[in-house]
Amino acid sequence: MSGARVSLQAAYVLHHRPYRDTSVLIEVLTRDYGRVGLIAKGVRTAKSRMQGLLHPFRPLLISWAGRGELVTLTSCESAGPAGRIGGRIMMSGFYINELLLRLLHRHDAHPLLFEIYGATLRALEDPPQEQRALRIFEKHLLQEIGYALVLNCQADTGEPLAPERLYSYLPEKGPLDYDEFRPDGIAMHGGSLLSLANEDLNDPVSLRESKHLMRASLALYLGDKPLQSRKLLSELQKTQRAEGPDTSVNIYTPLT
């Protein structure tokens, strides 16, 4: 990372955990420096002015000093209100944060992805848009890290996709002629692939098929370690079934 000091960089907190007696280790997504690891010294004290800001889903302006894998947070201020993401939808926020932590290298800038992340948080404030917003974010994330999906033509022939036709999609290749006996193929209608390409996803079939495609495609790069956000969602759903639909989750875990 160039320079020993960075001032007022647009950022979002992806994750934080306690460090020593009064400090916190924080992973942030920044516009111009990508994912950055920070040491926030003394923020777990009553006198800290930054404690109430260093939480997920809030746009921030942060400054830091230092070089290497971990740098020291020197200031933090709000760049806008925290996203109004409530209830179960918060698990989707945790999910996209975890994808960024797992798939982005530190100090690898992705300015477009930063903007898409902010847009996704805003879209998640409208619960009916949740699944569409997640699929669009996943598509752009794969593209940004160099694994863009083929969504508008047949992988082997280059022929345009027919909306009504069924294809077998191989995550590392693209859509091919449908073969029900192809074990690694995902059944996808051409219309669903085109809808994902155009970021429409305004019907149940394209949403359902795109979800299957994105899960299989991301699995290639996430490895064998399961996503903790999916585990949390599963546990939340079990709790809701046992206690009723009003179960809530508090994402703003105190830094203390």
Residue pairs with C-beta under 8 A, 6 or more apart in sequence:
1 33
1 36
1 67
1 71
1 107
4 65
4 66
4 67
5 63
5 64
5 65
5 74
6 33
6 63
6 64
6 65
7 63
8 61
8 62
8 63
8 77
9 30
9 31
9 32
9 33
9 61
9 62
9 63
9 64
10 30
10 31
10 32
10 59
10 60
10 61
10 79
10 114
11 28
11 29
11 30
11 31
11 36
11 59
11 60
11 61
11 62
12 28
12 29
12 56
12 57
12 58
12 59
12 60
12 117
12 118
12 121
13 26
13 27
13 28
13 54
13 55
13 56
13 58
13 60
14 27
14 28
14 29
14 35
14 56
14 97
14 100
14 101
15 26
15 27
15 56
15 97
15 101
16 24
16 25
16 26
16 27
16 40
16 54
16 55
16 255
17 24
17 25
18 24
18 25
18 44
18 255
19 25
19 39
21 44
22 41
22 42
22 43
22 44
22 45
23 39
23 40
23 41
23 42
23 43
23 44
24 39
24 40
24 43
24 44
24 54
24 255
25 37
25 38
25 39
25 40
25 70
26 37
26 38
26 39
26 40
26 54
26 73
27 35
27 36
27 37
27 38
27 101
28 35
28 36
28 38
28 60
28 62
29 35
29 100
29 104
29 114
29 117
30 36
30 62
30 109
30 114
31 109
31 111
31 114
31 115
32 109
32 111
33 107
33 109
34 104
34 105
34 106
34 107
34 108
34 109
34 110
35 100
35 101
35 104
35 105
35 106
35 107
35 108
36 64
36 71
36 106
36 107
37 69
37 70
37 71
37 106
38 62
38 64
38 70
38 71
38 72
38 73
39 70
39 71
39 72
39 73
40 50
40 54
40 73
40 76
41 72
41 73
42 48
43 50
43 51
43 54
43 73
43 255
44 51
44 255
44 256
45 51
50 73
50 75
50 76
51 255
51 256
53 60
53 76
53 77
53 78
54 60
54 76
54 255
55 82
55 251
55 252
56 93
56 94
56 97
56 251
57 82
57 83
57 85
57 93
57 121
57 251
58 78
58 80
58 81
58 82
58 83
59 78
59 79
59 80
59 118
60 76
60 77
60 78
60 79
61 76
61 77
61 78
61 79
62 73
62 75
62 76
62 77
63 73
63 74
63 75
63 76
64 71
64 72
64 73
64 74
65 71
65 72
65 74
66 72
69 106
83 93
83 121
83 122
83 124
83 125
84 125
85 92
85 93
85 121
85 124
85 125
85 251
86 248
87 248
87 249
88 233
88 236
88 237
88 240
88 249
89 124
89 127
89 130
90 249
90 251
91 229
91 232
91 233
91 236
91 249
92 124
92 130
92 133
92 134
93 121
93 124
93 251
94 228
94 229
94 232
94 251
95 134
95 227
95 229
95 230
95 233
96 117
96 120
96 134
96 137
97 229
98 227
98 228
98 229
99 138
99 141
99 218
99 227
100 117
100 141
102 222
102 225
102 227
103 141
103 145
103 218
103 221
103 222
104 110
104 145
110 144
112 140
112 144
113 140
113 141
113 144
116 136
116 137
116 140
117 137
120 133
120 134
120 136
120 137
123 129
123 130
123 132
123 133
124 130
124 133
131 201
131 207
131 211
132 201
132 202
132 207
134 214
135 196
135 201
135 207
135 210
135 211
135 214
136 199
136 201
138 214
138 217
138 218
139 149
139 196
139 199
139 214
142 148
142 149
142 217
142 218
142 221
143 149
145 221
147 217
147 220
147 221
149 171
149 174
149 196
149 213
149 217
150 173
150 174
150 175
151 161
151 193
151 194
151 196
151 197
152 160
152 161
152 193
152 194
152 197
153 159
153 160
153 161
153 174
153 175
154 160
154 161
154 167
154 174
154 175
154 176
154 177
155 170
155 173
155 174
155 175
155 176
156 173
156 176
161 167
161 175
161 190
161 193
161 194
162 190
163 189
163 190
163 191
163 194
164 189
164 190
164 191
165 178
165 189
165 190
166 178
166 187
166 188
166 189
166 190
167 175
167 176
167 177
167 178
167 187
167 188
167 189
167 190
167 193
168 175
168 176
168 177
168 178
168 179
168 182
168 185
168 186
168 187
168 188
169 175
169 176
169 185
169 186
169 187
169 188
169 193
169 213
170 176
170 182
170 184
170 185
170 186
171 184
171 186
171 213
171 216
171 217
171 220
172 220
175 188
175 190
175 193
176 182
176 185
178 185
178 187
179 185
180 187
186 209
186 212
186 213
186 216
187 209
188 209
188 212
188 213
189 205
189 206
189 209
191 205
191 206
192 205
192 206
192 209
192 210
192 213
193 213
195 201
195 202
195 203
195 206
195 210
196 206
196 210
196 213
200 206
201 207
201 210
236 247
236 249
239 247
240 247
